[in-house]
Amino acid sequence: MFNRQRTLELEASPSSARRARQFFRNAAGQCHLAPEQIRRGELAVSELVTNAVLYARGPIRLRAGARKPGMRVEVSDGDPHVPHMGDPTPDRVGSRGLPIVAAVAAEWGWDSEADERGKRVWFTLPAQDDAPAEA
Protein backbone atom coordinates (compact mmCIF):
# COMPACT_ATOMS: atom_id res chain seq x y z
CA MET A 1 0.00 0.00 0.00
CA PHE A 2 2.80 2.45 0.94
CA ASN A 3 6.24 2.82 -0.57
CA ARG A 4 7.52 4.65 2.54
CA GLN A 5 5.43 5.41 5.58
CA ARG A 6 5.53 7.25 8.87
CA THR A 7 3.25 6.70 11.87
CA LEU A 8 2.19 8.95 14.74
CA GLU A 9 0.22 7.81 17.79
CA LEU A 10 -2.16 10.48 19.12
CA GLU A 11 -4.26 10.92 22.22
CA ALA A 12 -7.90 11.98 22.16
CA SER A 13 -6.90 15.54 22.97
CA PRO A 14 -7.66 18.97 21.45
CA SER A 15 -3.93 19.39 20.67
CA SER A 16 -3.88 16.26 18.50
CA ALA A 17 -5.14 18.03 15.36
CA ARG A 18 -2.24 20.51 15.56
CA ARG A 19 0.29 17.69 16.08
CA ALA A 20 -1.27 15.78 13.17
CA ARG A 21 -0.97 18.77 10.82
CA GLN A 22 2.71 19.21 11.72
CA PHE A 23 3.37 15.51 11.20
CA PHE A 24 1.56 15.56 7.85
CA ARG A 25 3.43 18.67 6.68
CA ASN A 26 6.79 16.97 7.38
CA ALA A 27 5.75 13.72 5.66
CA ALA A 28 4.30 15.62 2.68
CA GLY A 29 7.58 17.48 2.22
CA GLN A 30 9.42 14.16 2.03
CA CYS A 31 6.90 12.99 -0.58
CA HIS A 32 7.51 16.18 -2.63
CA LEU A 33 3.88 17.30 -2.65
CA ALA A 34 3.11 20.67 -4.21
CA PRO A 35 2.29 23.46 -1.72
CA GLU A 36 -1.42 23.44 -2.63
CA GLN A 37 -1.60 19.68 -2.03
CA ILE A 38 0.06 20.16 1.36
CA ARG A 39 -2.57 22.76 2.31
CA ARG A 40 -5.36 20.42 1.20
CA GLY A 41 -3.83 17.54 3.12
CA GLU A 42 -3.46 19.59 6.30
CA LEU A 43 -7.16 20.42 6.13
CA ALA A 44 -8.18 16.79 5.54
CA VAL A 45 -5.89 15.48 8.31
CA SER A 46 -7.24 18.07 10.72
CA GLU A 47 -10.84 17.07 9.96
CA LEU A 48 -10.23 13.32 10.31
CA VAL A 49 -8.22 13.61 13.53
CA THR A 50 -10.81 15.99 15.01
CA ASN A 51 -13.54 13.46 14.20
CA ALA A 52 -11.52 10.71 15.90
CA VAL A 53 -10.93 12.90 18.97
CA LEU A 54 -14.61 13.82 19.26
CA TYR A 55 -16.31 10.52 18.42
CA ALA A 56 -13.94 7.54 18.64
CA ARG A 57 -12.58 5.34 21.38
CA GLY A 58 -9.09 4.11 21.94
CA PRO A 59 -5.82 5.30 20.50
CA ILE A 60 -5.67 7.33 17.31
CA ARG A 61 -3.02 6.45 14.77
CA LEU A 62 -2.01 8.65 11.84
CA ARG A 63 -0.09 7.01 9.00
CA ALA A 64 1.22 8.86 5.98
CA GLY A 65 3.40 7.75 3.15
CA ALA A 66 4.38 7.99 -0.46
CA ARG A 67 2.11 6.30 -2.94
CA LYS A 68 3.09 6.94 -6.51
CA PRO A 69 2.36 9.49 -7.75
CA GLY A 70 1.48 11.22 -4.49
CA MET A 71 0.56 10.31 -0.95
CA ARG A 72 -1.88 8.21 1.09
CA VAL A 73 -2.91 9.20 4.62
CA GLU A 74 -4.82 7.05 7.12
CA VAL A 75 -6.39 7.88 10.48
CA SER A 76 -7.23 4.81 12.58
CA ASP A 77 -9.29 4.79 15.73
CA GLY A 78 -10.98 2.29 18.05
CA ASP A 79 -14.55 3.06 17.01
CA PRO A 80 -16.05 0.31 14.84
CA HIS A 81 -18.90 2.50 13.56
CA VAL A 82 -18.89 3.21 9.86
CA PRO A 83 -18.15 6.86 9.04
CA HIS A 84 -20.97 8.57 7.22
CA MET A 85 -21.13 11.67 5.11
CA GLY A 86 -22.95 14.36 7.04
CA ASP A 87 -25.58 16.67 5.66
CA PRO A 88 -24.24 20.10 6.58
CA THR A 89 -26.75 22.90 6.60
CA PRO A 90 -26.11 26.57 7.41
CA ASP A 91 -27.58 26.14 10.91
CA ARG A 92 -25.93 22.80 11.77
CA VAL A 93 -22.80 22.89 13.92
CA GLY A 94 -21.10 19.71 12.62
CA SER A 95 -21.30 17.25 9.73
CA ARG A 96 -18.71 19.02 7.58
CA GLY A 97 -15.61 16.86 8.15
CA LEU A 98 -16.10 14.13 5.56
CA PRO A 99 -17.55 16.47 2.92
CA ILE A 100 -14.42 18.61 3.33
CA VAL A 101 -12.17 15.56 2.99
CA ALA A 102 -14.09 14.45 -0.12
CA ALA A 103 -13.72 17.93 -1.62
CA VAL A 104 -9.95 18.27 -1.13
CA ALA A 105 -8.73 14.68 -1.66
CA ALA A 106 -8.28 12.79 -4.91
CA GLU A 107 -9.93 9.74 -3.28
CA TRP A 108 -11.12 8.84 0.18
CA GLY A 109 -12.71 5.89 1.93
CA TRP A 110 -12.59 3.67 4.96
CA ASP A 111 -11.79 0.08 5.79
CA SER A 112 -10.88 -2.23 8.64
CA GLU A 113 -9.06 -5.49 9.13
CA ALA A 114 -10.65 -8.53 10.78
CA ASP A 115 -7.94 -8.58 13.45
CA GLU A 116 -8.26 -4.85 14.27
CA ARG A 117 -10.65 -3.00 16.52
CA GLY A 118 -12.07 0.10 14.95
CA LYS A 119 -11.65 1.50 11.49
CA ARG A 120 -9.28 3.33 9.21
CA VAL A 121 -10.39 6.40 7.26
CA TRP A 122 -8.02 7.26 4.42
CA PHE A 123 -7.47 9.73 1.63
CA THR A 124 -5.02 10.19 -1.22
CA LEU A 125 -3.47 13.28 -2.74
CA PRO A 126 -1.63 13.66 -6.04
CA ALA A 127 1.90 15.03 -5.91
CA GLN A 128 0.98 18.04 -8.04
CA ASP A 129 -2.06 20.28 -8.16
CA ASP A 130 -4.49 19.07 -10.83
CA ALA A 131 -6.19 22.45 -11.17
CA PRO A 132 -5.31 24.52 -14.26
CA ALA A 133 -2.93 27.38 -13.61
CA GLU A 134 -4.54 30.80 -13.22
CA ALA A 135 -3.67 33.42 -15.79
TAQUIVEN-V97356 format. One record per residue. RES is the residue in one letter. PSI is psi in degrees with one decimal (999 if undefined). Layout:
{{RES/PSI} {RES/PSI}}
This chain:
{{M/-45.5} {F/145.1} {N/-47.0} {R/139.4} {Q/156.3} {R/149.7} {T/141.6} {L/126.9} {E/133.2} {L/152.0} {E/161.9} {A/75.8} {S/149.7} {P/-27.0} {S/-8.2} {S/-35.2} {A/-41.5} {R/-46.5} {R/-39.2} {A/-40.9} {R/-42.8} {Q/-44.6} {F/-46.7} {F/-46.6} {R/-43.3} {N/-45.4} {A/-39.9} {A/-36.9} {G/-38.7} {Q/-24.5} {C/1.4} {H/40.7} {L/147.0} {A/153.6} {P/-40.0} {E/-37.3} {Q/-35.5} {I/-43.4} {R/-42.7} {R/-43.1} {G/-39.6} {E/-41.7} {L/-46.7} {A/-43.6} {V/-45.2} {S/-43.7} {E/-46.6} {L/-41.4} {V/-39.8} {T/-42.4} {N/-43.9} {A/-41.2} {V/-43.1} {L/-35.9} {Y/-15.3} {A/170.8} {R/158.3} {G/-175.6} {P/154.5} {I/131.0} {R/129.4} {L/123.9} {R/137.6} {A/140.2} {G/165.5} {A/139.1} {R/107.2} {K/134.4} {P/88.8} {G/-131.5} {M/147.0} {R/138.5} {V/137.2} {E/139.4} {V/117.0} {S/145.3} {D/174.2} {G/7.0} {D/119.8} {P/-6.5} {H/138.5} {V/132.2} {P/146.1} {H/146.5} {M/122.8} {G/170.4} {D/80.1} {P/134.3} {T/163.7} {P/-30.8} {D/-10.2} {R/137.1} {V/-43.8} {G/-152.3} {S/21.0} {R/-14.4} {G/-58.1} {L/-37.8} {P/-34.7} {I/-46.0} {V/-45.8} {A/-34.4} {A/-32.6} {V/-18.0} {A/155.8} {A/-42.3} {E/157.0} {W/162.1} {G/-166.6} {W/157.2} {D/177.3} {S/159.7} {E/149.8} {A/-31.4} {D/9.7} {E/147.0} {R/139.2} {G/-154.6} {K/171.4} {R/120.6} {V/131.6} {W/161.1} {F/159.3} {T/153.9} {L/140.3} {P/160.4} {A/-34.8} {Q/157.4} {D/129.6} {D/-12.6} {A/145.5} {P/147.4} {A/142.7} {E/144.1} {A/999}}
